[in-house]
Amino acid sequence: MIEELTETPLTPVPAPTRLIPRRRPDGRELLATAKGILIAARGCSDAQAFDELLDVSRRHHLTVIGAARSLVDLAAGPAPRRQSDAVRFDEWEQLITQLPPRRHAHAS
């Protein structure tokens, strides 16, 4: 004799929620973002934006990625600054005030 099995509807079980830490952008992402900031603020070309990053990096004895990170951090908004960062940030302080206000895609 075959028994009839009554099927119960399956209900999805929610997966455990994990907080995934944000990953730090790599060098190419930082460089592209920093160039984008300069292009938007100065109306310059990609090559001119890179030249400015290169010039700042040479004057302050940084890598180009270090200069890009400084600019991106400055554009991201106010944060407590260490004394050693003050010169790098002052380089673009007026530039950042010219940028349009940031829009947030989502709250984090």
N, C-alpha and C positions, 0 to 999 in steps of 0.2 A: 504494500500500500504506500502510495506516495503522499507525504504530508504536504499540505499547503502552507507555505511560509508567507506570512503577511509582512510585507516590506514596510518598514517605517521610513518616513522621509528623512533624508540625510540633512543635517544642519551643519553648516560650515563651522569649524572650530577656529576662532581667531588665533593667529600665530602670536607668539610672545613678542612684545614690543621691545626693541633694542634701540638705544640711542647710539647712533653712529657718529663718532667724532668727525668734525670737518677735517678734511685733509688739506694740508698746506699746498698752495699752488706751486707748481714746478717753475723752473726758470723761464721757460717759453711763455707760460701763462702770465707770469709777472711782467715780463718784457712787453708782451702784447698789450696788457692792460695799461702799463705805464705809457706806452706810445699812444694808445688811444686817448688817455687823459690829456697828453700834450697836444695831440691833433685837435681834440675838441676845444681846448682852452686857447690855443695859439692859432688855430687854423692853418697849421703847417702840414707838410707832407710826412709820410712815414719815415723817409730818410732823414729829414730835418729833425724829427722827434728823436730818432735814434742818435743822431749827432749830439743833440742836447744832453741826452742821458750819458753818452760817452764823455762829453766835456765835464759834466758834473762829477762823474765817477773819477776822472783824472784829477780834478782840482781837490777832491776830498779823499783821494787815495782809497777808493772803493772799487769793487767790481761793478760792472754794468748792472748785474742782477741786484747788487746791494743798493745801487742808486734807484733802480726800478722799484724795489721793495719799499724804500723810504718814501718815494712819491705815492705809491699805492696806499701805504699806511696813512700818509697825510691826507690823501683824498677820501679815505674811509671815514674820517671824522676824528674828533678830539679824543685823545687818549693820554694817559700820563706819559710824559716823555722823560727819558733819562737825559742827563746833561750831555752825554756824548752824541746824542741824536740831534741836539738843538741846531747845530750848524747845517746839517743836511736838510732838516725841515725848513729852516729859514730860507733856503735856496728857492723854494717854490711856494712860500706862504701867500704872497700876493696872487700868484697864479690860481691857487685853489679857491680864493674868494671870488674869482671870475666865473667859476664853473656853475652850471645850473644846479638847483637843489637835487639831492639824490631821491630816487623813488625806491621804496622797498617792495620787492616782489612778495615776500612773506616774512612774518616775524620768526626769529629764531631764538 
